[in-house]
Amino acid sequence: MVKFLLWCVLLALCWPLALLALVVYPFVWLVLLPFRVMGIAVGGALVLVWAIVTWPARLLRGF
């Protein structure tokens, strides 16, 4: 909602720039998509490593 309101303000102040942003935004989103997927994969790998490292402590705490 905030993005839309900011775009409306930009449209009121400088409509050519707002229309350019409207056209360019999907392409920027597509270019950044692989980085988001990579971030999700790296985050999952770090959670897995953290679970493996803390597993012995969780086993000892259970007794």
Phi, psi and omega per residue, in radians:
M1 nan -0.685 -3.138
V2 -1.133 -0.709 3.117
K3 -1.066 -0.712 3.137
F4 -1.139 -0.746 3.126
L5 -1.130 -0.703 3.081
L6 -1.118 -0.666 3.098
W7 -1.144 -0.668 3.105
C8 -1.109 -0.699 3.086
V9 -1.121 -0.757 3.099
L10 -1.096 -0.659 3.097
L11 -1.093 -0.691 3.141
A12 -1.231 -0.609 -3.087
L13 -1.478 -0.752 -3.060
C14 -2.604 1.535 -3.018
W15 -1.139 -0.570 3.108
P16 -1.133 -0.671 3.115
L17 -1.181 -0.638 3.112
A18 -1.150 -0.721 3.111
L19 -1.197 -0.643 3.063
L20 -1.102 -0.743 3.099
A21 -1.089 -0.652 3.129
L22 -1.137 -0.599 -3.139
V23 -1.412 -0.661 -3.037
V24 -1.398 -0.510 -3.048
Y25 -0.936 -0.789 3.131
P26 -1.106 -0.602 3.116
F27 -1.209 -0.690 3.080
V28 -1.113 -0.706 3.122
W29 -1.077 -0.738 3.120
L30 -1.161 -0.644 3.124
V31 -1.188 -0.647 -3.101
L32 -1.443 -0.201 -3.100
L33 -1.020 -0.769 3.112
P34 -1.065 -0.587 3.116
F35 -1.190 -0.607 3.070
R36 -1.158 -0.752 3.122
V37 -1.102 -0.728 3.121
M38 -1.127 -0.670 3.105
G39 -1.117 -0.685 3.088
I40 -1.130 -0.735 -3.138
A41 -1.145 -0.774 3.132
V42 -1.146 -0.703 3.093
G43 -1.078 -0.728 3.096
G44 -1.135 -0.689 3.114
A45 -1.144 -0.688 3.123
L46 -1.185 -0.645 3.075
V47 -1.120 -0.709 3.108
L48 -1.098 -0.780 3.114
V49 -1.098 -0.733 3.125
W50 -1.103 -0.680 3.119
A51 -1.154 -0.675 3.125
I52 -1.187 -0.719 -3.114
V53 -1.191 -0.668 -3.078
T54 -1.583 -0.002 -3.116
W55 -1.074 -0.795 3.116
P56 -1.063 -0.673 3.133
A57 -1.144 -0.655 3.119
R58 -1.213 -0.588 3.091
L59 -1.171 -0.768 -3.140
L60 -1.171 -0.626 3.134
R61 -1.208 -0.458 -3.124
G62 -1.228 -0.394 -3.118
F63 -1.529 nan nan
